[in-house]
Amino acid sequence: MEFEAEIWKYEGPGGWHFVTVPGDIGFQIKAENGFDGPGWGMIKVRATVQGASVETSIFPDKTSGSYLLPLKASLRKAARLAAGDTIRVRLNIIA
């Protein structure tokens, strides 16, 4: 699955950066992988951003009804990404 999304920063403790998976893709993920995964519904994925791939997890977001993809600092620094940037993401579910 591929999509474009804007990076945003959570202003709470830790200051994590995320992208929100678009709703139609989130629905597809839920339909194909179930609605109640382990660990609050988290799903393991390989995320590719600007040619760099990482294994991480997406997790349900009550606000959007979709999923959130956290972007680790090492990935953001390597790709020179910041909050407000729009990026192209490829997600592969890890079975």
N, CA, C and O atoms as a Tinker XYZ file with bonds, in Angstrom:
   380  protein
     1  N      0.831000   -1.167000    0.000000    73     2
     2  CA     0.000000    0.000000    0.000000    64     1     3
     3  C      0.882000    1.239000    0.000000    63     2     4     5
     4  O      1.871000    1.308000    0.731000    81     3
     5  N      0.525000    2.201000   -0.811000    73     3     6
     6  CA     1.287000    3.448000   -0.863000    64     5     7
     7  C      0.342000    4.634000   -0.698000    63     6     8     9
     8  O     -0.809000    4.609000   -1.134000    81     7
     9  N      0.868000    5.668000   -0.054000    73     7    10
    10  CA     0.077000    6.878000    0.148000    64     9    11
    11  C      0.995000    8.055000    0.435000    63    10    12    13
    12  O      2.179000    7.882000    0.726000    81    11
    13  N      0.430000    9.257000    0.349000    73    11    14
    14  CA     1.130000   10.466000    0.754000    64    13    15
    15  C      0.438000   11.028000    1.982000    63    14    16    17
    16  O     -0.788000   10.997000    2.084000    81    15
    17  N      1.226000   11.540000    2.910000    73    15    18
    18  CA     0.667000   12.109000    4.136000    64    17    19
    19  C      1.642000   13.127000    4.707000    63    18    20    21
    20  O      2.839000   13.107000    4.418000    81    19
    21  N      1.098000   14.013000    5.522000    73    19    22
    22  CA     1.908000   15.046000    6.163000    64    21    23
    23  C      2.397000   14.560000    7.519000    63    22    24    25
    24  O      1.646000   13.957000    8.286000    81    23
    25  N      3.662000   14.829000    7.802000    73    23    26
    26  CA     4.237000   14.488000    9.108000    64    25    27
    27  C      3.725000   15.499000   10.132000    63    26    28    29
    28  O      3.706000   16.703000    9.879000    81    27
    29  N      3.312000   14.989000   11.287000    73    27    30
    30  CA     2.899000   15.871000   12.376000    64    29    31
    31  C      3.555000   15.426000   13.669000    63    30    32    33
    32  O      3.928000   14.264000   13.827000    81    31
    33  N      3.689000   16.356000   14.579000    73    31    34
    34  CA     4.384000   16.099000   15.843000    64    33    35
    35  C      3.387000   16.100000   16.998000    63    34    36    37
    36  O      2.594000   17.027000   17.161000    81    35
    37  N      3.451000   15.039000   17.788000    73    35    38
    38  CA     2.657000   14.950000   19.003000    64    37    39
    39  C      3.303000   15.859000   20.035000    63    38    40    41
    40  O      4.494000   15.732000   20.318000    81    39
    41  N      2.539000   16.759000   20.588000    73    39    42
    42  CA     3.104000   17.752000   21.502000    64    41    43
    43  C      3.217000   17.264000   22.944000    63    42    44    45
    44  O      3.669000   18.013000   23.810000    81    43
    45  N      2.815000   16.027000   23.215000    73    43    46
    46  CA     2.924000   15.484000   24.564000    64    45    47
    47  C      4.338000   15.005000   24.854000    63    46    48    49
    48  O      5.273000   15.304000   24.111000    81    47
    49  N      4.483000   14.254000   25.948000    73    47    50
    50  CA     5.795000   13.736000   26.336000    64    49    51
    51  C      6.451000   12.951000   25.204000    63    50    52    53
    52  O      5.812000   12.119000   24.561000    81    51
    53  N      7.706000   13.220000   24.974000    73    51    54
    54  CA     8.475000   12.504000   23.960000    64    53    55
    55  C      8.512000   13.184000   22.608000    63    54    56    57
    56  O      9.468000   12.998000   21.854000    81    55
    57  N      7.494000   13.969000   22.282000    73    55    58
    58  CA     7.488000   14.693000   21.013000    64    57    59
    59  C      7.587000   13.806000   19.788000    63    58    60    61
    60  O      8.294000   14.148000   18.840000    81    59
    61  N      6.887000   12.656000   19.783000    73    59    62
    62  CA     6.933000   11.729000   18.659000    64    61    63
    63  C      6.389000   12.371000   17.394000    63    62    64    65
    64  O      5.533000   13.254000   17.450000    81    63
    65  N      6.897000   11.918000   16.250000    73    63    66
    66  CA     6.421000   12.354000   14.942000    64    65    67
    67  C      5.656000   11.189000   14.297000    63    66    68    69
    68  O      6.044000   10.027000   14.419000    81    67
    69  N      4.565000   11.533000   13.612000    73    67    70
    70  CA     3.703000   10.522000   13.009000    64    69    71
    71  C      3.234000   10.960000   11.640000    63    70    72    73
    72  O      3.336000   12.131000   11.273000    81    71
    73  N      2.714000    9.990000   10.882000    73    71    74
    74  CA     1.825000   10.261000    9.761000    64    73    75
    75  C      0.570000    9.444000   10.031000    63    74    76    77
    76  O      0.624000    8.345000   10.583000    81    75
    77  N     -0.558000   10.011000    9.626000    73    75    78
    78  CA    -1.827000    9.316000    9.751000    64    77    79
    79  C     -2.099000    8.590000    8.441000    63    78    80    81
    80  O     -2.083000    9.194000    7.369000    81    79
    81  N     -2.349000    7.290000    8.538000    73    79    82
    82  CA    -2.671000    6.497000    7.355000    64    81    83
    83  C     -4.044000    6.961000    6.852000    63    82    84    85
    84  O     -4.983000    7.048000    7.643000    81    83
    85  N     -4.178000    7.261000    5.552000    73    83    86
    86  CA    -5.476000    7.692000    5.036000    64    85    87
    87  C     -6.582000    6.684000    5.365000    63    86    88    89
    88  O     -6.344000    5.478000    5.429000    81    87
    89  N     -7.784000    7.203000    5.571000    73    87    90
    90  CA    -8.896000    6.375000    6.014000    64    89    91
    91  C     -9.203000    5.181000    5.135000    63    90    92    93
    92  O     -9.494000    4.102000    5.651000    81    91
    93  N     -9.147000    5.342000    3.809000    73    91    94
    94  CA    -9.465000    4.222000    2.921000    64    93    95
    95  C     -8.431000    3.103000    3.049000    63    94    96    97
    96  O     -8.777000    1.924000    2.968000    81    95
    97  N     -7.184000    3.466000    3.245000    73    95    98
    98  CA    -6.139000    2.450000    3.420000    64    97    99
    99  C     -6.266000    1.815000    4.802000    63    98   100   101
   100  O     -6.087000    0.606000    4.950000    81    99
   101  N     -6.574000    2.626000    5.813000    73    99   102
   102  CA    -6.798000    2.085000    7.152000    64   101   103
   103  C     -7.930000    1.077000    7.163000    63   102   104   105
   104  O     -7.826000    0.035000    7.811000    81   103
   105  N     -9.015000    1.375000    6.452000    73   103   106
   106  CA   -10.141000    0.449000    6.375000    64   105   107
   107  C     -9.712000   -0.852000    5.709000    63   106   108   109
   108  O    -10.088000   -1.935000    6.158000    81   107
   109  N     -8.925000   -0.748000    4.639000    73   107   110
   110  CA    -8.430000   -1.941000    3.951000    64   109   111
   111  C     -7.563000   -2.781000    4.884000    63   110   112   113
   112  O     -7.678000   -4.006000    4.903000    81   111
   113  N     -6.697000   -2.131000    5.657000    73   111   114
   114  CA    -5.837000   -2.850000    6.604000    64   113   115
   115  C     -6.695000   -3.580000    7.631000    63   114   116   117
   116  O     -6.451000   -4.751000    7.922000    81   115
   117  N     -7.700000   -2.897000    8.182000    73   115   118
   118  CA    -8.588000   -3.521000    9.167000    64   117   119
   119  C     -9.338000   -4.699000    8.562000    63   118   120   121
   120  O     -9.469000   -5.745000    9.197000    81   119
   121  N     -9.827000   -4.534000    7.344000    73   119   122
   122  CA   -10.592000   -5.591000    6.683000    64   121   123
   123  C     -9.738000   -6.833000    6.430000    63   122   124   125
   124  O    -10.222000   -7.959000    6.540000    81   123
   125  N     -8.473000   -6.620000    6.093000    73   123   126
   126  CA    -7.590000   -7.743000    5.759000    64   125   127
   127  C     -6.900000   -8.357000    6.973000    63   126   128   129
   128  O     -6.463000   -9.507000    6.916000    81   127
   129  N     -6.795000   -7.603000    8.075000    73   127   130
   130  CA    -6.003000   -8.072000    9.218000    64   129   131
   131  C     -6.795000   -8.170000   10.509000    63   130   132   133
   132  O     -6.235000   -8.519000   11.548000    81   131
   133  N     -8.060000   -7.875000   10.465000    73   131   134
   134  CA    -8.873000   -7.939000   11.673000    64   133   135
   135  C     -8.845000   -6.620000   12.414000    63   134   136   137
   136  O     -7.996000   -5.763000   12.170000    81   135
   137  N     -9.786000   -6.477000   13.317000    73   135   138
   138  CA    -9.955000   -5.223000   14.032000    64   137   139
   139  C     -9.310000   -5.245000   15.414000    63   138   140   141
   140  O     -9.119000   -4.187000   16.014000    81   139
   141  N     -8.975000   -6.405000   15.927000    73   139   142
   142  CA    -8.459000   -6.499000   17.290000    64   141   143
   143  C     -7.146000   -7.260000   17.323000    63   142   144   145
   144  O     -7.111000   -8.424000   17.722000    81   143
   145  N     -6.069000   -6.612000   16.905000    73   143   146
   146  CA    -4.759000   -7.243000   16.950000    64   145   147
   147  C     -4.173000   -7.160000   18.346000    63   146   148   149
   148  O     -4.741000   -6.510000   19.224000    81   147
   149  N     -3.044000   -7.813000   18.555000    73   147   150
   150  CA    -2.391000   -7.752000   19.874000    64   149   151
   151  C     -1.867000   -6.351000   20.153000    63   150   152   153
   152  O     -1.670000   -5.562000   19.228000    81   151
   153  N     -1.638000   -6.039000   21.432000    73   151   154
   154  CA    -1.024000   -4.755000   21.795000    64   153   155
   155  C     -1.829000   -3.565000   21.338000    63   154   156   157
   156  O     -1.309000   -2.713000   20.618000    81   155
   157  N     -3.074000   -3.480000   21.731000    73   155   158
   158  CA    -3.968000   -2.365000   21.384000    64   157   159
   159  C     -4.286000   -2.315000   19.904000    63   158   160   161
   160  O     -4.612000   -1.249000   19.382000    81   159
   161  N     -4.199000   -3.436000   19.220000    73   159   162
   162  CA    -4.520000   -3.462000   17.804000    64   161   163
   163  C     -3.370000   -3.085000   16.893000    63   162   164   165
   164  O     -3.579000   -2.824000   15.708000    81   163
   165  N     -2.150000   -3.051000   17.433000    73   163   166
   166  CA    -0.990000   -2.703000   16.609000    64   165   167
   167  C     -0.745000   -3.787000   15.561000    63   166   168   169
   168  O     -0.998000   -4.969000   15.789000    81   167
   169  N     -0.247000   -3.351000   14.413000    73   167   170
   170  CA     0.056000   -4.265000   13.311000    64   169   171
   171  C      1.491000   -4.000000   12.872000    63   170   172   173
   172  O      1.868000   -2.858000   12.609000    81   171
   173  N      2.289000   -5.066000   12.796000    73   171   174
   174  CA     3.685000   -4.928000   12.368000    64   173   175
   175  C      3.744000   -4.650000   10.876000    63   174   176   177
   176  O      3.043000   -5.277000   10.082000    81   175
   177  N      4.601000   -3.693000   10.509000    73   175   178
   178  CA     4.753000   -3.305000    9.103000    64   177   179
   179  C      6.214000   -3.026000    8.782000    63   178   180   181
   180  O      7.038000   -2.794000    9.666000    81   179
   181  N      6.501000   -3.058000    7.500000    73   179   182
   182  CA     7.745000   -2.499000    6.979000    64   181   183
   183  C      7.321000   -1.223000    6.278000    63   182   184   185
   184  O      6.512000   -1.256000    5.351000    81   183
   185  N      7.862000   -0.106000    6.718000    73   183   186
   186  CA     7.536000    1.195000    6.138000    64   185   187
   187  C      8.741000    1.689000    5.353000    63   186   188   189
   188  O      9.864000    1.679000    5.855000    81   187
   189  N      8.506000    2.116000    4.129000    73   187   190
   190  CA     9.564000    2.664000    3.298000    64   189   191
   191  C      9.240000    4.120000    3.006000    63   190   192   193
   192  O      8.175000    4.450000    2.486000    81   191
   193  N     10.192000    4.985000    3.357000    73   191   194
   194  CA    10.059000    6.424000    3.161000    64   193   195
   195  C     11.339000    6.911000    2.501000    63   194   196   197
   196  O     12.425000    6.736000    3.053000    81   195
   197  N     11.225000    7.515000    1.338000    73   195   198
   198  CA    12.377000    8.047000    0.616000    64   197   199
   199  C     13.511000    7.038000    0.496000    63   198   200   201
   200  O     14.681000    7.378000    0.675000    81   199
   201  N     13.152000    5.793000    0.192000    73   199   202
   202  CA    14.145000    4.755000   -0.033000    64   201   203
   203  C     14.668000    4.075000    1.215000    63   202   204   205
   204  O     15.378000    3.075000    1.114000    81   203
   205  N     14.339000    4.587000    2.385000    73   203   206
   206  CA    14.777000    3.966000    3.644000    64   205   207
   207  C     13.629000    3.144000    4.221000    63   206   208   209
   208  O     12.502000    3.627000    4.324000    81   207
   209  N     13.924000    1.893000    4.597000    73   207   210
   210  CA    12.903000    1.009000    5.162000    64   209   211
   211  C     13.190000    0.711000    6.613000    63   210   212   213
   212  O     14.341000    0.546000    7.019000    81   211
   213  N     12.114000    0.644000    7.396000    73   211   214
   214  CA    12.211000    0.277000    8.804000    64   213   215
   215  C     11.071000   -0.668000    9.150000    63   214   216   217
   216  O      9.987000   -0.592000    8.572000    81   215
   217  N     11.329000   -1.557000   10.098000    73   215   218
   218  CA    10.253000   -2.381000   10.638000    64   217   219
   219  C      9.743000   -1.699000   11.883000    63   218   220   221
   220  O     10.517000   -1.340000   12.771000    81   219
   221  N      8.433000   -1.521000   11.947000    73   219   222
   222  CA     7.800000   -0.832000   13.058000    64   221   223
   223  C      6.379000   -1.346000   13.165000    63   222   224   225
   224  O      6.053000   -2.381000   12.583000    81   223
   225  N      5.541000   -0.656000   13.885000    73   223   226
   226  CA     4.135000   -1.022000   13.995000    64   225   227
   227  C      3.279000    0.213000   13.780000    63   226   228   229
   228  O      3.650000    1.322000   14.164000    81   227
   229  N      2.128000    0.003000   13.158000    73   227   230
   230  CA     1.112000    1.044000   13.103000    64   229   231
   231  C      0.108000    0.716000   14.199000    63   230   232   233
   232  O     -0.056000   -0.445000   14.571000    81   231
   233  N     -0.557000    1.735000   14.711000    73   231   234
   234  CA    -1.548000    1.448000   15.739000    64   233   235
   235  C     -2.792000    2.291000   15.541000    63   234   236   237
   236  O     -2.736000    3.386000   14.982000    81   235
   237  N     -3.933000    1.758000   16.015000    73   235   238
   238  CA    -5.212000    2.434000   15.778000    64   237   239
   239  C     -5.244000    3.831000   16.384000    63   238   240   241
   240  O     -4.679000    4.093000   17.446000    81   239
   241  N     -5.928000    4.718000   15.664000    73   239   242
   242  CA    -6.093000    6.096000   16.105000    64   241   243
   243  C     -7.586000    6.391000   16.205000    63   242   244   245
   244  O     -8.293000    6.387000   15.197000    81   243
   245  N     -8.059000    6.644000   17.407000    73   243   246
   246  CA    -9.482000    6.911000   17.604000    64   245   247
   247  C     -9.915000    8.204000   16.923000    63   246   248   249
   248  O    -11.048000    8.299000   16.450000    81   247
   249  N     -9.045000    9.187000   16.865000    73   247   250
   250  CA    -9.404000   10.479000   16.278000    64   249   251
   251  C     -9.731000   10.355000   14.795000    63   250   252   253
   252  O    -10.753000   10.871000   14.342000    81   251
   253  N     -8.873000    9.676000   14.033000    73   251   254
   254  CA    -9.067000    9.566000   12.579000    64   253   255
   255  C     -9.851000    8.322000   12.192000    63   254   256   257
   256  O    -10.403000    8.252000   11.094000    81   255
   257  N     -9.905000    7.336000   13.090000    73   255   258
   258  CA   -10.527000    6.062000   12.750000    64   257   259
   259  C     -9.633000    5.193000   11.888000    63   258   260   261
   260  O    -10.075000    4.163000   11.378000    81   259
   261  N     -8.375000    5.595000   11.717000    73   259   262
   262  CA    -7.433000    4.857000   10.888000    64   261   263
   263  C     -6.267000    4.388000   11.762000    63   262   264   265
   264  O     -6.478000    3.920000   12.881000    81   263
   265  N     -5.044000    4.512000   11.256000    73   263   266
   266  CA    -3.839000    4.110000   11.976000    64   265   267
   267  C     -2.826000    5.240000   11.972000    63   266   268   269
   268  O     -2.860000    6.129000   11.121000    81   267
   269  N     -1.922000    5.186000   12.944000    73   267   270
   270  CA    -0.794000    6.108000   13.014000    64   269   271
   271  C      0.490000    5.331000   12.766000    63   270   272   273
   272  O      0.676000    4.225000   13.272000    81   271
   273  N      1.369000    5.935000   11.977000    73   271   274
   274  CA     2.695000    5.379000   11.719000    64   273   275
   275  C      3.714000    6.284000   12.388000    63   274   276   277
   276  O      3.887000    7.428000   11.970000    81   275
   277  N      4.402000    5.786000   13.434000    73   275   278
   278  CA     5.439000    6.609000   14.056000    64   277   279
   279  C      6.682000    6.674000   13.165000    63   278   280   281
   280  O      7.046000    5.691000   12.519000    81   279
   281  N      7.321000    7.829000   13.140000    73   279   282
   282  CA     8.550000    8.006000   12.363000    64   281   283
   283  C      9.700000    8.247000   13.322000    63   282   284   285
   284  O      9.802000    9.313000   13.929000    81   283
   285  N     10.563000    7.255000   13.454000    73   283   286
   286  CA    11.686000    7.348000   14.379000    64   285   287
   287  C     12.634000    8.475000   13.985000    63   286   288   289
   288  O     12.755000    8.828000   12.812000    81   287
   289  N     13.298000    9.028000   14.987000    73   287   290
   290  CA    14.229000   10.137000   14.765000    64   289   291
   291  C     15.320000    9.760000   13.770000    63   290   292   293
   292  O     15.705000   10.582000   12.938000    81   291
   293  N     15.824000    8.527000   13.842000    73   291   294
   294  CA    16.902000    8.114000   12.935000    64   293   295
   295  C     16.443000    8.170000   11.477000    63   294   296   297
   296  O     17.209000    8.574000   10.602000    81   295
   297  N     15.209000    7.772000   11.214000    73   295   298
   298  CA    14.678000    7.831000    9.860000    64   297   299
   299  C     14.481000    9.276000    9.421000    63   298   300   301
   300  O     14.835000    9.641000    8.300000    81   299
   301  N     13.916000   10.100000   10.303000    73   299   302
   302  CA    13.690000   11.509000    9.967000    64   301   303
   303  C     15.001000   12.225000    9.682000    63   302   304   305
   304  O     15.095000   13.010000    8.738000    81   303
   305  N     16.016000   11.951000   10.503000    73   303   306
   306  CA    17.311000   12.612000   10.313000    64   305   307
   307  C     17.981000   12.159000    9.024000    63   306   308   309
   308  O     18.524000   12.980000    8.285000    81   307
   309  N     17.946000   10.861000    8.749000    73   307   310
   310  CA    18.590000   10.340000    7.537000    64   309   311
   311  C     17.944000   10.906000    6.279000    63   310   312   313
   312  O     18.629000   11.176000    5.292000    81   311
   313  N     16.626000   11.084000    6.313000    73   311   314
   314  CA    15.908000   11.578000    5.140000    64   313   315
   315  C     15.658000   13.085000    5.201000    63   314   316   317
   316  O     15.027000   13.650000    4.308000    81   315
   317  N     16.155000   13.728000    6.253000    73   315   318
   318  CA    15.976000   15.180000    6.450000    64   317   319
   319  C     14.501000   15.573000    6.404000    63   318   320   321
   320  O     14.088000   16.436000    5.630000    81   319
   321  N     13.727000   14.913000    7.254000    73   319   322
   322  CA    12.288000   15.145000    7.328000    64   321   323
   323  C     11.930000   15.874000    8.607000    63   322   324   325
   324  O     12.600000   15.727000    9.629000    81   323
   325  N     10.863000   16.665000    8.541000    73   323   326
   326  CA    10.396000   17.413000    9.712000    64   325   327
   327  C      8.873000   17.509000    9.678000    63   326   328   329
   328  O      8.240000   17.264000    8.650000    81   327
   329  N      8.307000   17.868000   10.817000    73   327   330
   330  CA     6.864000   18.086000   10.894000    64   329   331
   331  C      6.457000   19.095000    9.823000    63   330   332   333
   332  O      7.133000   20.102000    9.612000    81   331
   333  N      5.348000   18.809000    9.156000    73   331   334
   334  CA     4.861000   19.672000    8.088000    64   333   335
   335  C      5.241000   19.196000    6.696000    63   334   336   337
   336  O      4.627000   19.611000    5.713000    81   335
   337  N      6.254000   18.324000    6.596000    73   335   338
   338  CA     6.644000   17.771000    5.300000    64   337   339
   339  C      5.615000   16.732000    4.853000    63   338   340   341
   340  O      5.090000   15.975000    5.670000    81   339
   341  N      5.335000   16.704000    3.558000    73   339   342
   342  CA     4.487000   15.661000    2.991000    64   341   343
   343  C      5.401000   14.609000    2.384000    63   342   344   345
   344  O      6.308000   14.923000    1.614000    81   343
   345  N      5.146000   13.354000    2.744000    73   343   346
   346  CA     6.013000   12.258000    2.302000    64   345   347
   347  C      5.187000   11.166000    1.636000    63   346   348   349
   348  O      3.980000   11.054000    1.851000    81   347
   349  N      5.860000   10.375000    0.833000    73   347   350
   350  CA     5.251000    9.182000    0.228000    64   349   351
   351  C      5.704000    7.989000    1.056000    63   350   352   353
   352  O      6.892000    7.825000    1.336000    81   351
   353  N      4.738000    7.156000    1.444000    73   351   354
   354  CA     5.003000    6.010000    2.310000    64   353   355
   355  C      4.543000    4.744000    1.615000    63   354   356   357
   356  O      3.472000    4.716000    1.008000    81   355
   357  N      5.343000    3.700000    1.701000    73   355   358
   358  CA     4.933000    2.361000    1.275000    64   357   359
   359  C      4.869000    1.493000    2.527000    63   358   360   361
   360  O      5.839000    1.398000    3.279000    81   359
   361  N      3.718000    0.864000    2.741000    73   359   362
   362  CA     3.534000   -0.028000    3.896000    64   361   363
   363  C      3.371000   -1.460000    3.401000    63   362   364   365
   364  O      2.602000   -1.730000    2.479000    81   363
   365  N      4.104000   -2.365000    4.026000    73   363   366
   366  CA     3.930000   -3.791000    3.803000    64   365   367
   367  C      3.640000   -4.410000    5.164000    63   366   368   369
   368  O      4.407000   -4.228000    6.109000    81   367
   369  N      2.539000   -5.138000    5.263000    73   367   370
   370  CA     2.197000   -5.819000    6.496000    64   369   371
   371  C      3.152000   -6.991000    6.669000    63   370   372   373
   372  O      3.421000   -7.722000    5.716000    81   371
   373  N      3.664000   -7.172000    7.880000    73   371   374
   374  CA     4.548000   -8.287000    8.191000    64   373   375
   375  C      3.721000   -9.370000    8.865000    63   374   376   377
   376  O      3.138000   -9.154000    9.928000    81   375
   377  N      3.678000  -10.512000    8.245000    73   375   378
   378  CA     2.868000  -11.624000    8.784000    64   377   379
   379  C      3.540000  -12.293000    9.951000    63   378   380
   380  O      2.995000  -13.240000   10.517000    81   379
